[in-house]
Amino acid sequence: MKNCNDQVKAFERAEVRMSDDDRADIYGKAKTNRRRLRSGLDRNDDPKPIGSRTQGSHAMRTMIQNDRGDYDVDDGVYFSRDSLKDKDGNDKPASEARKMVCKALQDDRFADQPEALKNCVRIYYKNEGYHVDVPVYREIRTKNIFTGEEVKSYEIAAGANWRPSDPLANTDWFKKENRDKSSDATANGNDGQFVRIVRLVKAFARSRYGWSQKISSGFAISKLVSDHFVKSDGRDDYSFRQTLRNITDRLAWNDAIRHPVLQSENIAETGDKKTAFLNEKIDENLPYLDVLDDPDCSHEDAMKAWDRLFYTDWFSKQPDPSNKTRVENASGPAVIKQGESRYAMGSRYA
């Protein structure tokens, strides 16, 4: 396979991963809403939360750039179970807990007021191009009948009911996967080949207009990459291609996706339409990279193949390393720095 590692890694840095500045901006919105929420709960004489935590792709460092302004950050709010009971000791229904949080977040400064959805309260920042989701959790404390040790568990207010959910455990799982699977993983689990491949697969899954609502979630993609990751030190291009091959081979005979933390649950059940859509799009587009196996594959042909896979023109703009002078080669591969450009596909939808 033709070595395109320098170009694929540069693409991931420049066009896929979210910049630290953008991450900080989104996190700043989440912190502002935490203060707004606490103030609103006090105003309404409602229970005080025991904490808030960012979760999902923001916490896992797998958020990707999106030229269509479809960013979001999950910032869960946690209450003790006892605080969400009425005077008779009955649990507050899940829907009522979301309505309570939604009411506390109302603010005249919002152009569009926060809305209680099925699984969270959503706060809109349409001008900035993203939203903040606030899922509502309750912490349950029980004692181990054998040891007497206190055990904490968590449930999310999803739909009509409270159901088991532990997003912090999901983040811990993901970062451990990265440390275990990546030779170049950072100590905090925020970077490494595994994380980069997850970002690249997510970028492929969001690369076409209209795919986002039809294709597997980022969490489902993360679990599929974890299950079928191909480690290749110094070759992100090879790792990415082989991981996609493994994913589509597996989905052809078993398309259920097991939850990594809640062992009795699936992220996606057998016959899930979004999983089928992901498999279909990998099958349709992965063959573009077959040209890389040709011993005579030129730099131009290789870059066109990667452009077709990711539906961009970024790769074709990258210079052929073999055409550099000796001085240029000594300085290392040409890359575009993070933040210098975005996906080039936007004009194609105009």
N, C-alpha and C positions, 0 to 999 in steps of 0.2 A: 504494500500500500504506500502510495506517495506520501512523503512526510510533509504535512501541512501544520505541524504543531505550533510553530511560531505564529502563523496567521490565525489559527483557531483560538489560541490563548489571547492574542491581541484583540480579537473580535469580542471575546467574553469580557475582557477588561473595559473596552471602549463602548460597546454597544449593548451589553447584556446586564452585567451587574449594576445595581443602583449605587450611585456615588454616595460618599459619606455625607456630603452636604445635603443631598436629597433625603437621605435617611434621617438626618438630624432635624430637617424641616418637618417631616411627617411626625417624628417622635415628639417634637415641640407641640404640635397640635394635640397629640394624645395627652400630654401633661397638662395643657390648658384645660382640656375637657375633664380631667380628673378633679381639678380645682372647682370647675363649674358644677360638676356632679355633687361633690361634697357640700358645696354651698346650697345647691338646690334641695338636697336631702334635708339639710338643717332647716331650711326655710319651710319645708313641707312637714316638718316634724316626723320624718321617716328614719328608719334605722341607718346607722353609720356603717360604711363598709370596713372590712378588716384589711383591705389592700387592693391594689391594682397591678396588673402585670401585662406587658406586651407579650404577644405569643404569635404562633403561626410563622409565616415567611419572614416577618420582620425579625423575630427572635432567632430564627434559624439562619438568617443572612442569605436567604434565597429569593428575596425580592428582586424583580428584574425591571429594566426600563420598559416603558410603554408609551409610544408616541400618540396613543389615543386617549391618554389621561385616565387610565383605568387602575390607578393605584389604590390600595387600601391597606390599613394597618388594623390588626385586631388588638384591642386593649381591654382585656377582661377585668371586670370588677367582681370582688369576692365579698360575700357576707357570711356570717355564721348562721347556721340553720336555726338556732334558737331565736335570733333576731328577726327572722322572717316567719314568725308565728303570730296568730291573733291571740286575744285575751283568753280564749278557751284552749289554747295549746295546739290549734290546728295549723298545718303548714300553709303558707301563702302559695296559691297556685302559680305555676310557672309564668303564665300569661300576665298575671297581676304583678309579678316581680319585674317583668320587662316594662310594663306600663309605669310602674313606680320610678324606674330609672329614666325612662323617656321623659316623664313629667319634670323630673329634677333637672334635666339637661336643656329644657326650653329656654331660649334666649332671644330677645328681640333683635339682636345683632345678626342673627342668622338670616340669610335670604330664604333658605328652605329649612324649616324646623326639623329637628331630629324625629325619626320615625321608628316606632316599635315594629320590627319585622318578626318573622317566625323564630329565628334563632338568636337575635341580637337587637340592639338599638343602633340605628345607623345615623351618623352625623355627616352631613354633606358639605363638601368644599368644592363646588363645581368649577369655580373660577381658577382654583389651583390645580384641579384635575385629579382629585382623589377624595376618599371618604374614610372616616374612622368608624369601625364597628366595635360596639361595646357589648360583648356577650356577658350574661349575668350568671354567676356561679354561687353555690352555697357550699360551705365547708361543713362536713359531718365528722364529728369526733366520737369514736367508740373505743371500747377497751377490749384488748385481746383476752379471751376467756381463759387462756392457758398461762400467759405471762403477766397479765394485768397492765401491759403497756398500752398507752394511748395511741390509737391509729387514726390518721386523718384520711378522708376520702372526699371527692368533690363531685358535684352534679351540676349540669348546665340547665338553664331554663330554656328548653327547646320545644317548640310546639306547645301542646297542651300539658306536657308532663315534664318533670325533672328526670334527667337520665344521666348515667355515669359518664364523666368526662374529666380528663386530667391533662390540659394543654401543656402544663409545665413539664410533666413527664414526657410528653411528645418531644419537646425541645431537648430535654436531656438525652432521650433516645437518639435523636438525629445527630447531636454533636458527638456522642459516643461512636455512632456509625462512622462519622467522618474521621475521627481519630484512629479507629480500628482499620479503616479501609484505605486511608491516604498516607503514603510515606512522607508527604510534605505538609501534613496537617499542622495547624497552629495549636498551641496548648489549649486555647479556649474553644477550639472547634469551629472557629469562624471562617477558616479558609482551608483549602486542601483540594486535591483532585476530585474527590467525591462531591464536594459542594459545587465545584465548577461544573461538573457534568450534570448535576441536578439543575443548575441554572440554565445550561445550554438546552437540556431537554424541555424545560419550561419555556424557553425562548422559541424553540421550534413549535411547541404546542400553541403559542400565542402569536405566531408569525403571520397568519392570514386573517384578514378582516372577516368576522362572523364565526371564527372558530371558538372564541373564548367561552361562549355560553353552551357550546355543544361538547366540549372536550373535558377530559378528566381534570379534577382539581389539582392544585399544586401539591397538596398533601398526598394524594393518590400517586402522583408522579414521583414524589420523593420516595415512597415505599417501593414502587416498581424499580426505581434505580437502585435502591438498597438491595433488593432481592436479586438483581441481575447485573450488578456492577462488575465491569471488567477493569481491573487495575492495570495501568501501563505507565510506569514511571517515565516521565519526560515525553509522553505522547498522549496529550489530551484528545487529539484528533482521532487516534485509534481507539482510545477508551470510549469516547462518545459513540462512535460508529458501532463498535461491538456491543456496547450496552443496549443501544436501540435494537440491534439484531436479536439479542437475547430477550428483550421485552416482547417484541412482536412474535417470536417463536413461542414464548410462554402463553401469551394471550390467545394464540390460535387454538389452544386446547384447554386452557383454564383461565377465565377472565375475572374470577373473584379476587379481590384484593384484601388480604387480612390486615386488621388494625395492628400496629406494632406494639401498643401498650395494653389496650383492652382486648385480651386474647379471645374473648367470647364474641367479639364483634368484627364485622367487615367494614372497610372503608367503602367498598363497592361490592354489590352482590353479583352473582352469576347472571349474565344477560343485561348488565347495566349498559345503557345506550351511550353514555359518555366514554366508557372504557372501549366500547366497540368503535366509536368514532376515532379515538386516539390510535387504536390498532390499524384502522383503515388508512389514516393519514400517514402513519409510518410506512406502511406497505406501499403506498402510492409514491412517496417522495424519497425514501432511502435508496432506491436504485439509481438516483442521480449520482451517487458517489461511486458507482461501479467503475467509472472511468479511472478512478485512483489506482485500481489494480493493474492497469495497463503499464508495462515497463516503460513505454514511450510517452506516458502522460505528460503533457507540457504544463508549465505553471499556469498559463492562460486557461487551459481546459480544466485544471483542478480548481481554480478560483471560480470559474463559471459554475462548476458542480456545487460548490459550497453556497454560492449565491442562490442557486435554484432551490437547494434544500431549505435555506432560511428565508427565502423570498426577499432578498435584499440585493444591493449592488455594491456593498462594502468590500467584499473580497476582490472583485475585479479591479478595484482601485489600488490594491497592494502591489508594490513593485516586485519584480522577479529577483530573488536574492542572487541568482547566478549572473545577473547583469550588472552587479555592483562592482565598483573598483575595489582594489585591495584595501584602501584606506576606509571605505564605507563598510566593508565586511568586518574590519577590525573593531568597528564601533558597535557591532551587534545588529540584530534584525530591526527593521523599521517597524514601529508600532504607532498607533494613534493613542494618545493618552486618554485616560478615563475622563469623560465629560466633554471632550472636544466635539463629539458628534452623537447623533441619535440614529434610530433606525431610518434608513433611506427609503423605506417602502411607502411612506405616507402619501406621497404624490400619486401613487398608483390608484388610490381610492378616490381621488378628486373627481 
